[in-house]
């Protein structure tokens, strides 16, 4: 059955100092990109919020009035849907551990009800991590004034199936409302790896690499280093980029190109065991220079 997706990406993020939360990265990937990766087959995919980068196949719309709250955002998202989808995934834009499988579970659970949502251990319905019948949402919003209304009140009369998250990992409804939430998400993603944490992201990463970092991808080497460090739980300030690149160049020229990445890996192992980075790099560079073929002239 065809389904659509509406992602609410316009909150004020007051507890995060007012930053644009969907753009924050977990495991080297923005929160919004992680959520969109969980609904790759939804048509259409609608993001509701202020102007921001979205994939070409994603519709970007704005709630009225801007900043009018989740009910106004939901109304704008529904207005952007064609008449075809019977179901819609209604999602927050800050769910780093949402997956294709967790959306499938909701769709299977909904059955003949108006919707299905995840519930946390305290029994609270996670209304922005659910799948709903489009007709039920439109009917519910038809009797409320969207601007300023509470989503919980607007959807209170709908028949909802409550789904508990299974497994030991972070639940699909885990969101990033505070700095502590964000730090925890980043640490968990570093342990799990971005592809495992959100299936589908590896395809996004390959496409970004094929574009050479253009079109909203990794624009600079420094950005890539920062993203890689975030994914591995490292401090970018501890990475001496020029030292590593110089060593890789010397080894590639003096020994062979394939030796360059292997040697920089060995340098990392040595530093991890307590060696001084500059001393170890100098020693390896000297070995590479000694291995270089001599000019016969």
Rosetta blueprint (number, residue, H / E / L):
1 X L
2 X L
3 X E
4 X E
5 X E
6 X E
7 X E
8 X E
9 X L
10 X L
11 X L
12 X L
13 X L
14 X H
15 X H
16 X H
17 X L
18 X L
19 X L
20 X L
21 X H
22 X H
23 X H
24 X L
25 X E
26 X E
27 X L
28 X L
29 X E
30 X E
31 X H
32 X H
33 X H
34 X H
35 X H
36 X H
37 X H
38 X L
39 X L
40 X L
41 X L
42 X L
43 X L
44 X L
45 X E
46 X E
47 X E
48 X E
49 X L
50 X L
51 X L
52 X L
53 X L
54 X L
55 X L
56 X L
57 X L
58 X E
59 X E
60 X E
61 X E
62 X L
63 X L
64 X L
65 X L
66 X L
67 X L
68 X L
69 X L
70 X H
71 X H
72 X H
73 X H
74 X H
75 X H
76 X H
77 X H
78 X H
79 X H
80 X L
81 X L
82 X L
83 X L
84 X L
85 X L
86 X L
87 X E
88 X E
89 X E
90 X E
91 X E
92 X E
93 X L
94 X L
95 X L
96 X L
97 X L
98 X L
99 X L
100 X H
101 X H
102 X H
103 X H
104 X H
105 X H
106 X H
107 X H
108 X H
109 X H
110 X H
111 X L
112 X L
113 X L
114 X L
115 X E
116 X E
117 X E
118 X E
119 X E
120 X L
121 X L
122 X L
123 X L
124 X L
125 X E
126 X E
127 X E
128 X E
129 X E
130 X E
131 X E
132 X E
133 X E
134 X H
135 X H
136 X H
137 X H
138 X H
139 X H
140 X H
141 X H
142 X L
143 X L
144 X L
145 X L
146 X L
147 X L
148 X L
149 X L
150 X L
151 X H
152 X H
153 X H
154 X H
155 X L
156 X L
157 X L
158 X L
159 X L
160 X E
161 X E
162 X E
163 X E
164 X E
165 X L
166 X L
167 X L
168 X L
169 X L
170 X L
171 X L
172 X L
173 X L
174 X L
175 X L
176 X L
177 X L
178 X L
179 X H
180 X H
181 X H
182 X H
183 X H
184 X H
185 X H
186 X H
187 X H
188 X H
189 X H
190 X H
191 X H
192 X H
193 X L
194 X H
195 X H
196 X H
197 X H
198 X L
199 X L
200 X L
201 X H
202 X H
203 X H
204 X H
205 X H
206 X H
207 X H
208 X H
209 X H
210 X H
211 X L
212 X L
213 X L
214 X L
215 X L
216 X L
217 X L
218 X L
219 X L
220 X L
221 X H
222 X H
223 X H
224 X H
225 X H
226 X H
227 X H
228 X H
229 X H
230 X H
231 X H
232 X H
233 X L
234 X L
235 X L
236 X H
237 X H
238 X H
239 X L
240 X L
241 X H
242 X H
243 X H
244 X H
245 X H
246 X H
247 X H
248 X H
249 X H
250 X H
251 X H
252 X H
253 X H
254 X H
255 X L
256 X L
257 X H
258 X H
259 X H
260 X H
261 X H
262 X H
263 X H
264 X H
265 X H
266 X H
267 X H
268 X H
269 X H
270 X H
271 X H
272 X H
273 X L
274 X L
275 X L
276 X L
277 X H
278 X H
279 X H
280 X H
281 X H
282 X H
283 X H
284 X H
285 X H
286 X H
287 X H
288 X H
289 X H
290 X H
291 X H
292 X L
293 X L
294 X L
295 X L
296 X L
297 X L
